[in-house]
Amino acid sequence: MSASTPPPSFVGRAGVRIVVVGDQGTGKSSLIIAVATESFPENVPHVLPPTRLPADYYPDRVPLTIIDTSSSPASKASLVAECQAADVIVLTYACDRPASLDRLSSYWLPELRRLEVKVPVIVVGCKLDLRDEQQSSLDQVMSPIMQQFREIETCIECSSLRQIQVPEVFYYAQKAVLHPTSPLFDQETQSLKPRCVRALKRIFILCDHDRDGALSDAELNDFQVRCFNAPLQPSEIVGVQKVVQEKMPEGVNEHGLTLTGFLFLHALFIEKGRLETTWTVLRKFGYDNDLKLRDDLLPPIFKRAPDQSVELANEAIEFLRGIFLMFDSDNDGALQPADIDDLFSTAPDSPWSEYPYKDAAERNVLGGLSFEGFLSQWALMTLLDPVASLANLIYIGYTSDSALAFHITRRRRQDRKKQQSQRNVLQCFVFGPKNAGKSALLGSLIGRTFSEKYTPTTSERFAANVVELPGGIKKTLVMREIPEDSVKKLLSNKESLAACDIAVFVHDSSDASSFNKATELLIQIATRGENSGFEVPCLIISSKDDLDPYPLAIQDSTRVSQDMGIETPIPVSLKLRDLNNVFSRIVTAAQHPHLSIPETEVGRHRKQFRRLVNRSLILFDAFMPCLFPVEYLHKASSLFYTIFIIFCYDLEINHLLCLLFLEEFYDFEIVEMLIFLVKCKGFVDIM
């Protein structure tokens, strides 16, 4: 890798939009004309129209559009709009007017922050030819301002009249967009930023084909060809290693360039202003300006219906098995927190250190993850955010076909028809009133010690673990706790239950009001399922079985179970760890999605009506052409079936109207006709 090797043409952007701002009379328009015409204008317009520099103006071959602005109050709205559309800001002051320099920190830079303009800023001192030689140097003047305003990428002085450093102004502006410093380097500590180190470490590991911890001459040459389309000469390789060894002896060993040396080289390039070298390397390996994999490297393989989910396929599970063994440093069958940090040291961030993955899987007393706990974390991430799961697989070294790593499940509606779920990962929504034991139930799934202290849950939380069924079959159960106050928001989305394989309703068995609230939640969920078509199996869990039940607990639970058509509540004592095989029973119920589906009274009546309609179809089809004029035959056949049922089953007019509005038919012409026919004795006699 050589700093003198030119980077390839940059093809990641269609153009760069540069907006030039600053006080009136600081030389904005003259600067733009000077770069475009290589001459100094005698008559300068108040504001120039957009100026375009062609792609071949600078080596990166990206065209520039330069926008002139006015600082007058009348042009404020236009100035704001242009700044907010900019890729980079060129902020000018006049070298012969110290007051315009002071205005950078007193007005312009704070104003850009107020407008939330989050792009690089190039500070340009114009009219260098008029600068007083007694003035302080640029470094002395700008150092405190750059300390305060980190968005400043660089500072430069120029003269449009003398054509001094005019092209450099816009070169630095383009470079700040194409090869920004801030994601890579911390100016204050003069070191690579953590995310840059992580990305370069991943690149180093990918290029270290023999996994000996160093890039040999051949590996270094392959890396050079891949990134810069040009091989290194043997003398250049020796030169690179010599530079590293002189400054950092541990950067080279008998096998070649170590990771330490590789990182040192990139820090050296950046310190010398050769950011394009490091950016070329990063972009060749798929990184964007945030040092994350570009979207186009994460193929859209996850298109699915709302009631389908994504799971890890065997290909990914076997890869993760190998990764687990590789990072289990002490061979104790668990990944300690330090092992997990090391595992994700090539990802932009550790994905399991924040919600919703933090504390979502079972860990041992030392905080270690078993292989099942490790896979449970991956299963949870794949279920909730399959794109993030794929990205992190790639970050830790997965290089096979992305489509082989995942499996999209069959639709839940099909599962109900087949009366069997094929899923390996089952999601359980956990509902219940406050202090019912929902959090304790999730804690039991992942082996947490029961706590007497009650801490209200204010946001959703997750727990995931492997559950073994009779016969040795293993499934991953993901439990999602829904706080009581969040149910309304959840149900406001028509598809909210599409992702749910089973719902459980937890109540305090010693508290009648807790049971009543759980029952109300059950009815709400059952109603939403009936109305949306995403019906889910439901179970009731009576927690705190170590306490005395309230007086009517048995009668109430029996009544609700019979009325709703589901199993009787499952008693558990989370405090005594008497779980009554609750997790196995949850998984078993979820595997049979046609059972344990609650029915409300309205839902039951709707099913009865539809059943009557279906039984009458054949007979009514024979009668319909005789009963109604031709012009009505095209209208809502369900209405014709309805009236047929009215007469066959001796229903009243109010039943008819209820059914009509239940089915949301609003053709009042037909409604009037049907009411008339119901009243018509002659028609009844015919029937």
C-alpha positions in Angstrom: 0.0 0.0 0.0 1.6 3.2 -1.1 0.6 6.8 -0.3 1.8 7.8 -3.7 -0.6 5.6 -5.6 -3.4 7.7 -7.0 -6.9 6.6 -6.0 -9.3 5.4 -8.7 -12.0 7.7 -10.0 -14.8 8.4 -7.5 -18.1 7.1 -8.9 -20.3 7.1 -5.8 -22.0 10.5 -6.4 -23.6 12.3 -9.3 -22.3 15.6 -8.1 -21.3 17.9 -5.2 -23.4 21.0 -4.3 -21.2 23.8 -2.8 -23.0 26.8 -1.3 -20.8 29.9 -0.7 -21.9 32.1 2.2 -20.5 35.0 4.1 -20.8 38.7 4.8 -21.4 41.1 1.9 -18.2 42.3 0.2 -16.1 39.4 1.4 -15.4 38.2 -2.2 -17.9 35.4 -2.7 -18.9 36.1 -6.3 -15.4 37.0 -7.4 -14.1 33.7 -6.0 -16.7 31.8 -8.0 -16.0 33.7 -11.3 -12.2 33.2 -10.7 -12.4 29.5 -10.4 -14.8 29.2 -13.4 -13.0 31.5 -15.8 -9.4 31.7 -14.3 -9.7 35.5 -14.4 -10.7 38.3 -12.1 -14.0 40.1 -13.0 -14.1 43.8 -13.4 -17.9 44.0 -12.9 -19.3 41.5 -10.4 -23.1 40.8 -10.3 -24.8 41.0 -6.9 -25.5 37.3 -6.9 -24.4 34.8 -9.6 -26.5 32.1 -11.1 -25.5 28.5 -10.3 -22.0 27.7 -11.7 -21.0 24.3 -12.8 -17.5 22.9 -12.9 -17.2 19.8 -15.2 -16.4 16.3 -13.9 -12.8 16.5 -15.3 -12.0 19.7 -13.4 -10.6 17.7 -10.4 -9.1 14.1 -10.3 -12.1 12.6 -8.6 -14.1 13.3 -11.7 -17.2 14.4 -9.9 -19.0 17.6 -11.2 -19.5 20.6 -8.9 -22.4 22.9 -8.7 -21.4 26.2 -6.9 -24.2 28.3 -5.5 -23.7 32.0 -4.8 -25.8 33.6 -2.0 -26.6 37.1 -0.7 -26.4 38.0 3.0 -29.0 40.7 2.8 -32.1 40.4 5.0 -34.4 40.3 2.0 -32.6 37.1 0.8 -32.7 35.3 4.1 -35.3 32.6 3.0 -33.3 31.8 -0.1 -30.0 31.6 1.9 -31.6 29.2 4.4 -33.0 27.0 1.7 -29.6 26.8 -0.1 -27.7 26.0 3.1 -30.1 23.2 4.0 -29.7 21.7 0.5 -25.8 22.0 0.5 -23.4 19.1 0.5 -20.7 21.5 1.8 -20.5 25.1 2.9 -17.8 27.5 1.8 -17.8 30.3 4.5 -15.9 33.4 3.4 -14.3 36.4 5.3 -12.1 39.2 3.9 -8.5 39.1 5.0 -8.4 42.9 5.1 -11.5 43.2 7.3 -11.0 41.6 10.8 -14.6 42.3 11.6 -15.7 39.8 9.0 -13.4 37.2 10.6 -15.0 37.9 14.0 -18.4 37.4 12.4 -17.6 33.7 11.7 -17.8 32.7 15.3 -20.3 35.4 16.5 -22.9 34.9 13.7 -22.3 32.5 10.8 -21.2 29.3 12.5 -23.8 29.5 15.2 -26.4 30.3 12.6 -25.5 27.2 10.6 -25.9 25.2 13.7 -29.3 26.8 14.5 -30.5 25.9 11.0 -29.2 22.3 11.6 -26.9 22.4 8.6 -24.9 19.3 9.3 -22.4 19.4 6.5 -18.6 20.2 6.4 -17.6 23.8 6.4 -14.6 25.2 4.6 -13.5 28.6 5.9 -11.9 30.8 3.2 -10.1 34.0 3.7 -10.5 36.0 0.5 -8.5 39.0 -0.7 -5.2 37.5 0.5 -3.4 40.2 -1.6 -4.8 42.9 0.7 -3.8 41.1 3.9 -1.8 43.1 6.4 1.5 41.3 7.0 1.4 42.3 10.6 -1.7 40.1 11.1 -1.5 36.8 12.9 -1.0 33.7 10.9 -4.0 31.6 9.7 -3.2 28.8 12.1 -3.1 31.2 15.1 -6.4 32.9 14.1 -8.4 29.7 13.2 -7.1 27.3 15.8 -9.5 28.4 18.6 -12.4 28.7 16.2 -11.9 25.2 14.9 -11.7 23.9 18.5 -15.1 25.4 19.1 -16.7 24.4 15.8 -15.7 20.9 14.9 -17.7 21.1 11.6 -14.9 23.1 10.1 -13.0 20.7 7.8 -10.2 23.0 6.8 -9.2 26.7 6.4 -7.5 28.3 3.5 -6.6 31.8 2.3 -6.8 32.9 -1.4 -6.7 35.8 -3.8 -9.1 35.9 -6.7 -7.2 38.9 -8.2 -3.9 37.1 -8.1 -5.3 33.6 -8.8 -3.7 32.3 -5.6 -5.1 29.0 -4.3 -8.5 29.6 -5.9 -8.8 26.1 -7.4 -7.7 24.7 -4.0 -10.7 26.2 -2.3 -13.2 24.1 -4.2 -10.9 21.1 -4.3 -11.0 21.1 -0.5 -14.7 21.6 -0.6 -15.2 18.6 -2.9 -12.8 16.6 -0.9 -14.7 17.3 2.4 -17.7 15.7 0.8 -16.0 12.8 -1.0 -13.3 12.1 1.6 -14.5 13.6 4.9 -12.1 13.7 7.9 -14.6 13.6 10.8 -15.7 10.0 10.4 -12.1 8.8 10.3 -10.0 11.0 12.6 -10.3 12.7 15.9 -8.4 16.0 15.5 -8.3 16.6 19.3 -6.6 13.3 20.2 -4.9 12.9 16.8 -6.0 9.3 16.5 -8.3 7.2 14.3 -11.9 7.1 15.6 -13.2 3.8 17.0 -15.6 3.1 14.1 -12.8 3.7 11.6 -10.5 1.3 13.6 -13.3 -1.3 13.5 -13.8 -1.0 9.7 -10.1 -1.2 9.0 -9.7 -4.2 11.3 -12.4 -6.1 9.4 -10.7 -5.2 6.1 -7.3 -6.4 7.5 -8.9 -9.8 8.6 -10.5 -10.3 5.2 -7.2 -9.7 3.5 -5.3 -12.0 6.0 -6.1 -15.1 4.0 -3.9 -17.5 6.1 -5.1 -16.0 9.4 -1.6 -15.6 10.8 -2.3 -12.1 12.1 -0.1 -10.3 9.4 -0.3 -9.4 5.8 2.5 -11.1 3.9 4.0 -9.6 0.8 1.6 -11.5 -1.4 -1.4 -10.5 0.7 -0.3 -6.9 0.8 0.0 -6.9 -3.0 -3.4 -8.5 -3.5 -4.9 -5.8 -1.2 -3.2 -3.1 -3.3 -4.5 -4.5 -6.6 -8.0 -4.8 -5.2 -8.1 -1.3 -3.9 -6.0 0.7 -6.4 -5.9 -1.5 -9.5 -2.1 -1.5 -9.4 0.5 -3.9 -7.9 3.2 -2.9 -5.5 6.8 -3.3 -6.6 9.0 -5.3 -4.2 10.9 -2.2 -3.4 7.7 -0.4 -2.5 6.7 -3.2 -0.1 10.1 -3.0 1.6 9.7 0.8 1.8 6.2 0.5 3.4 7.5 -1.9 6.0 10.5 0.2 6.7 8.4 3.3 7.4 6.2 1.4 9.8 9.1 -0.4 11.6 10.9 2.9 12.2 7.9 4.6 13.8 6.2 1.5 15.3 8.3 -1.6 15.6 5.4 -3.9 16.6 3.7 -2.9 13.2 5.9 -5.5 11.4 6.8 -9.1 12.3 8.4 -12.0 10.5 5.1 -12.7 8.7 4.5 -9.2 7.4 2.5 -6.1 8.3 0.5 -6.5 11.5 -2.9 -5.0 12.3 -1.1 -2.4 14.4 1.1 -1.4 11.4 -1.9 -1.4 9.1 -3.7 1.1 11.3 -0.6 3.2 11.7 -0.3 3.6 8.0 -3.8 4.9 7.6 -3.4 7.3 10.5 -0.2 8.5 8.7 -2.0 9.0 5.4 -4.8 11.0 7.2 -2.3 13.2 9.1 -0.6 14.0 5.8 -3.9 15.0 4.2 -4.2 11.8 2.0 -7.7 10.9 3.2 -8.6 9.7 -0.3 -6.3 6.8 0.2 -8.1 5.5 3.3 -11.5 6.3 1.8 -10.7 4.4 -1.4 -9.9 1.4 0.7 -13.1 1.7 2.8 -15.3 2.1 -0.2 -13.7 -0.8 -2.0 -14.9 -2.9 0.9 -18.4 -1.5 0.8 -18.4 1.3 3.4 -20.4 4.5 3.3 -19.6 7.8 4.9 -21.0 6.6 8.2 -18.6 3.6 8.1 -21.5 1.2 7.7 -22.0 -1.2 4.8 -23.8 0.4 1.9 -27.5 -0.4 1.4 -26.8 -2.0 -2.0 -24.6 -4.6 -0.3 -27.6 -5.7 1.8 -29.8 -7.3 -0.9 -33.6 -7.0 -0.5 -34.2 -10.6 0.3 -36.7 -10.0 3.1 -39.8 -9.1 1.2 -42.7 -10.8 3.0 -46.3 -10.5 4.1 -47.1 -9.1 7.6 -47.7 -12.6 9.0 -44.4 -14.0 7.7 -41.2 -13.8 9.7 -37.5 -14.3 8.9 -35.3 -17.0 10.5 -31.7 -18.1 10.3 -31.1 -20.9 7.9 -28.8 -23.9 8.6 -26.0 -22.2 6.6 -25.9 -19.2 8.9 -26.3 -21.4 12.1 -23.3 -23.5 11.1 -21.3 -20.3 10.4 -22.3 -19.0 13.8 -21.3 -22.3 15.4 -17.8 -21.9 14.0 -17.6 -18.3 15.2 -18.8 -19.3 18.7 -16.0 -21.9 19.0 -13.4 -19.4 17.5 -14.2 -16.7 20.1 -14.7 -19.0 23.1 -11.2 -18.1 24.3 -11.2 -20.3 27.5 -13.1 -23.2 25.9 -15.7 -23.2 28.7 -18.7 -23.4 26.4 -19.7 -19.8 26.9 -18.8 -16.4 25.4 -17.9 -13.9 28.1 -18.6 -10.2 27.7 -15.0 -9.6 26.5 -15.4 -12.4 23.9 -18.5 -10.8 22.6 -16.8 -7.4 22.4 -14.0 -9.0 20.5 -16.5 -10.8 18.2 -18.2 -7.5 17.2 -14.9 -5.5 17.1 -15.2 -5.5 13.3 -18.8 -4.1 13.3 -19.5 -0.4 13.6 -21.0 -1.0 17.1 -21.8 -3.9 19.3 -25.4 -4.6 18.4 -26.3 -6.4 21.7 -25.2 -3.6 24.1 -28.5 -1.6 23.7 -32.2 -2.1 23.6 -33.9 -4.4 22.6 -31.1 -7.0 22.7 -29.4 -6.1 26.0 -30.3 -8.6 28.8 -32.6 -10.4 26.4 -30.9 -13.9 26.6 -29.8 -16.2 29.4 -26.3 -15.7 30.8 -24.3 -17.6 33.4 -23.1 -16.1 36.7 -20.1 -14.6 34.9 -22.3 -13.0 32.2 -21.4 -15.6 29.6 -23.6 -16.7 26.8 -24.0 -20.4 26.1 -24.3 -21.5 22.4 -28.1 -21.7 22.8 -28.1 -18.2 24.4 -25.9 -17.0 21.5 -28.3 -18.4 18.9 -31.3 -17.0 20.8 -29.8 -13.5 20.5 -29.2 -14.0 16.8 -32.8 -15.4 16.4 -34.2 -12.3 18.2 -32.2 -9.9 16.0 -33.2 -11.8 12.8 -36.9 -11.7 13.9 -36.9 -8.0 14.7 -34.5 -6.6 12.2 -33.3 -9.1 9.6 -31.3 -6.4 7.6 -29.3 -5.7 10.8 -28.8 -9.4 11.3 -27.4 -9.8 7.8 -25.2 -6.8 8.2 -23.7 -8.1 11.4 -23.2 -11.5 9.9 -21.1 -9.8 7.2 -19.3 -7.7 9.7 -18.1 -10.7 11.6 -16.9 -12.5 8.5 -19.8 -14.2 6.7 -19.0 -14.2 2.9 -21.4 -16.8 1.4 -24.6 -16.0 -0.5 -26.9 -13.8 1.7 -29.9 -15.7 0.4 -28.6 -18.9 1.9 -28.4 -17.4 5.4 -32.1 -16.8 6.0 -35.4 -18.5 5.6 -38.8 -16.7 5.2 -41.5 -18.7 7.0 -44.9 -19.7 5.7 -47.8 -17.3 6.3 -49.6 -17.8 9.6 -52.9 -18.0 7.8 -51.6 -21.0 5.9 -50.3 -22.5 9.1 -53.9 -22.3 10.5 -55.3 -24.0 7.5 -52.6 -26.7 7.7 -53.2 -26.9 11.5 -49.4 -26.9 12.1 -46.7 -24.2 12.4 -43.4 -25.0 10.8 -41.5 -22.2 12.5 -38.4 -22.6 14.6 -38.7 -19.2 16.2 -42.1 -18.4 17.8 -43.0 -14.9 19.1 -45.3 -14.7 22.1 -46.9 -11.4 23.1 -47.3 -11.0 26.8 -50.2 -8.9 28.1 -51.5 -8.2 31.5 -52.2 -5.5 34.1 -49.6 -3.8 36.2 -47.9 -5.9 38.9 -49.3 -9.2 37.4 -45.9 -10.8 36.9 -45.2 -10.2 33.2 -41.6 -9.2 33.7 -41.0 -12.0 36.1 -42.3 -14.5 33.5 -39.8 -13.1 30.9 -37.1 -13.3 33.6 -37.9 -17.0 34.2 -37.5 -17.8 30.5 -33.9 -16.6 30.6 -33.1 -18.0 34.0 -33.2 -14.7 36.0 -33.5 -14.8 39.8 -37.0 -13.8 41.1 -37.0 -10.3 42.7 -39.6 -9.3 45.3 -39.1 -5.6 44.3 -41.7 -4.4 41.8 -40.4 -2.2 39.1 -43.1 -1.1 36.6 -42.3 -1.8 32.9 -42.7 1.4 30.9 -41.6 0.2 27.5 -41.7 -3.1 25.6 -39.0 -5.6 26.4 -37.9 -8.9 25.0 -36.6 -12.3 26.2 -35.5 -15.2 24.0 -34.4 -18.7 24.8 -34.5 -22.2 23.5 -37.3 -24.4 24.8 -37.0 -28.2 24.6 -40.3 -30.1 23.9 -41.0 -33.8 24.5 -39.1 -35.9 22.0 -36.0 -33.6 22.1 -37.5 -31.0 19.6 -36.1 -27.5 20.3 -37.8 -24.2 19.4 -36.7 -20.7 20.1 -39.3 -18.8 22.1 -39.3 -15.0 21.9 -41.4 -13.3 24.5 -42.4 -9.6 24.0 -43.8 -7.9 27.0 -46.5 -5.3 26.2 -47.0 -2.8 29.1 -50.7 -2.3 29.9 -50.5 1.4 28.9 -49.1 0.5 25.5 -51.8 -1.9 24.4 -54.0 0.9 22.8 -51.1 2.1 20.7 -50.3 -1.4 19.7 -53.8 -2.1 18.5 -54.1 1.2 16.6 -52.1 -0.6 13.9 -54.4 -3.1 12.0 -51.5 -5.4 11.4 -50.2 -5.3 15.0 -51.1 -9.0 15.6 -49.7 -10.3 12.3 -46.3 -10.9 13.9 -47.7 -12.7 16.9 -47.7 -16.5 17.1 -49.4 -16.7 20.4 -50.5 -14.3 23.1 -50.5 -14.9 26.9 -52.5 -12.9 29.5 -50.9 -12.8 32.9 -52.8 -12.0 36.0 -52.3 -12.0 39.8 -54.3 -15.0 41.0 -54.8 -13.4 44.4 -56.4 -10.2 42.9 -59.8 -10.2 41.4 -59.3 -6.8 39.7 -56.1 -8.2 38.1 -58.1 -11.1 36.6 -60.8 -8.7 35.3 -58.2 -6.4 33.6 -56.5 -9.4 32.0 -59.9 -10.6 30.8 -60.6 -7.2 29.3 -57.2 -7.3 27.5 -58.1 -10.8 26.2 -61.3 -9.5 24.7 -59.6 -6.6 23.1 -57.0 -8.8 21.5 -59.6 -11.4 20.4 -61.7 -8.6 18.9 -58.7 -7.1 17.0 -57.8 -10.6 15.7 -61.4 -11.2 14.5 -61.6 -7.8 12.8 -58.2 -7.9 11.2 -58.0 -11.6 10.2 -54.9 -12.1 12.3 -56.4 -14.3 15.0 -53.9 -15.8 17.4 -54.0 -18.6 19.9 -54.3 -17.3 23.5 -53.5 -18.7 26.9 -54.2 -17.3 30.4 -51.5 -17.5 33.0 -52.4 -17.3 36.7 -49.2 -16.0 38.4 -48.4 -15.9 42.1 -49.9 -19.3 42.7 -48.0 -19.3 46.0 -50.6 -16.8 47.3 -54.2 -17.6 48.3 -56.5 -17.1 45.3 -59.3 -14.6 45.5 -62.7 -16.2 46.5 -64.3 -16.5 43.0 -61.1 -17.3 41.1 -62.1 -20.8 40.1 -65.6 -19.9 39.0 -64.4 -16.8 37.1 -61.6 -18.6 35.3 -63.9 -21.4 34.3 -66.5 -19.0 33.0 -64.1 -17.0 30.9 -62.4 -20.1 29.5 -65.7 -21.6 28.5 -67.1 -18.3 27.1 -64.0 -17.6 25.0 -63.4 -21.2 24.0 -59.8 -21.5 25.3 -57.9 -23.6 27.9 -58.3 -23.0 31.6 -55.6 -20.7 33.1 -52.1 -22.2 33.8 -51.2 -21.7 37.4 -47.5 -20.8 38.1 -45.4 -19.5 41.0 -42.5 -17.6 39.5 -41.2 -16.9 43.1 -41.0 -20.6 43.9 -39.9 -21.5 40.3 -43.0 -23.7 40.0 -43.5 -23.0 36.3 -45.9 -25.9 35.4 -44.1 -26.4 32.1 -45.5 -23.1 31.0 -43.0 -22.4 28.3 -43.4 -25.8 26.7 -47.1 -25.3 26.8 -46.8 -21.9 25.2 -44.7 -23.3 22.4 -47.0 -26.3 21.9 -50.0 -24.1 21.6 -48.2 -21.8 19.1 -47.4 -24.8 17.0 -51.1 -25.6 16.6 -52.4 -22.2 15.5 -55.9 -23.4 14.8 -56.5 -24.2 18.4 -56.9 -22.0 21.5 -58.2 -19.1 19.4 -60.7 -17.1 21.6 -64.1 -16.1 20.3 -66.0 -13.0 21.3 -69.8 -12.9 21.2 -69.8 -10.7 18.1 -67.3 -12.9 16.4 -69.4 -16.0 17.2 -72.5 -14.4 15.7 -70.5 -13.4 12.6 -69.4 -17.0 12.2 -72.9 -18.3 12.6 -74.2 -15.9 10.0 -71.5 -16.9 7.5 -72.2 -20.6 8.2 -75.9 -20.1 7.4 -75.0 -18.3 4.2 -72.7 -21.1 3.1 -75.4 -23.7 3.7 -77.9 -21.7 1.6 -75.7 -21.0 -1.4 -76.8 -23.8 -3.6 -80.5 -23.5 -3.0 -80.6 -19.8 -3.3 -78.6 -19.8 -6.6 -81.6 -21.6 -8.1 -84.1 -19.1 -6.7 -82.3 -15.8 -7.3 -83.1 -15.3 -11.0 -86.7 -15.8 -10.4 -87.0 -13.4 -7.4 -85.2 -10.3 -8.5 -85.1 -8.1 -11.6 -82.1 -8.5 -13.9 -80.9 -5.0 -13.1 -80.3 -6.0 -9.4 -78.4 -9.2 -10.1 -75.1 -7.5 -10.2 -75.4 -6.0 -6.8 -73.9 -7.5 -3.7 -74.8 -11.2 -3.8 -74.2 -11.5 -0.1 -77.4 -9.4 0.4 -79.4 -11.9 -1.6 -78.1 -14.7 0.5 -79.0 -12.6 3.6 -82.7 -12.2 2.6 -82.9 -15.9 1.8 -81.8 -16.7 5.3 -84.3 -14.2 6.7 -87.1 -16.3 5.3 -85.6 -19.7 5.7 -84.7 -19.2 9.3 -87.6 -16.9 10.4 -85.4 -13.9 11.3 -87.0 -10.5 12.1 -86.4 -7.1 10.3 -84.1 -5.9 13.1 -81.9 -9.0 12.5 -81.7 -8.2 8.8 -80.6 -4.6 9.5 -78.0 -5.7 12.1 -76.6 -8.2 9.6 -76.6 -5.6 6.8 -74.7 -3.1 8.8 -72.5 -5.7 10.4 -71.3 -6.6 6.9 -71.0 -2.8 6.1 -73.4 -2.8 3.2 -74.5 0.8 2.5 -76.6 0.5 -0.7 -79.8 2.0 0.6 -81.7 1.2 -2.6 -81.2 -2.5 -1.9 -81.8 -2.1 1.8 -85.2 -0.5 1.1 -86.1 -3.2 -1.4 -85.2 -6.0 1.1 -87.3 -4.4 3.9 -90.2 -4.2 1.5 -89.8 -7.9 0.6 -89.7 -8.9 4.2 -93.0 -7.1 4.8 -94.5 -8.5 1.6 -96.8 -11.4 2.6 -97.1 -12.6 -1.0 -93.4 -13.2 -1.1 -93.5 -15.1 2.2 -96.3 -17.3 0.8 -94.2 -18.1 -2.2 -91.4 -19.2 0.1 
